């Protein structure tokens, strides 16, 4: 009888230890599961070259290196530098971080750049800075988790073209791309800077337009010509012809040509 009781107590102790061990394993696995559920969705650039808007790729790299619970690319550092400037006699249009921004090498070659190219991510804005020491004035807020890719860390100078009384600056945040390069337009008239929209029709007004990576924005007389992006299997490329309306501060689409890729002149 005593031997039976001892056997029963021993069995109870073994089962209790097994339960404790099983519970500790589930507790240890919980953080890994929680982190996986918090992983943000990634927005990839539009694959249709005729699509006008190409959103920047979302990434946790824009978060603080100290605060982020996600692995950041090797070599990621905080970088609050001015990324682009539009020079004007009355002042400067500056593209700069609105809050935190980071920089890291791409690390591997792709159609987005070479492995030694540099990528910036964060919340960026365009501001107007006059030379009289006045506080910068906000001009434009770029999309959240904005992405910039350039070969070097130098500040990029925006190209300028004058139409009437307005100096128009073209800003392209990435120097190359798989399908199309996002292009933003800013204007300066008098001592005021402002964003220039692109009016595709009566219902569609855009803040940016994508152009073919190896075909820059063209200016002919009073016309701005943008050659749209291109992807595999696309039969034609859209070539957009705009005229500037200073009252609306907008590029108005006048005509669109459909051109065979073989007939596109490349820079």
C-alpha angles and dihedrals in degrees: 000000000000090000090053092051091049090050092052093050091049091052091050091052092050093050091048092053092049091053092050091050092049092051092051091054093055091047092054093049095052098082092053091050091047093051091050092053090052095054108124122236114254119230110210123203115270111272095206106090091205090058108109100209122058109185119213116255112264115234139165088231090093090066122093111281088224097046100039118101090197125088111259124211114274111269095026113158135169111262122183095171126134107261102193139011135198109204118215133163089243096048145298137290106219128194105207142148115283089199132341121356132175136204130208138160114258090239097205134043121254140140086285093064147295125302093254094049117110127239126199125196132182145081108317135183139183115234135183115233119188123200096242095081094255120150113273115261120223114245106169141356115219122218116285116275090017117198128218124181122187137158094238139020093247118122109260118235114222118230115247130210126175124223114178109308094343128090108208121205123200119210122191111180096194122047094207139015143175095251116355142357119236110237127196126191128210129182136206122198121169104331097326129098124201142162118263116220128209114232109204095174139331092291103033121069117165135196094209141017132204123232134190109280094232096041116069126205110285129212121203119175104305094342133098114207122198122185108212126229126276138217138183114289095018110137099199139022120222115235111197124207116201135185121200121241109198093192093057093032086225141121106239117210109232105171140359123209123201107216131181112247089237090059096053114109110226126210 
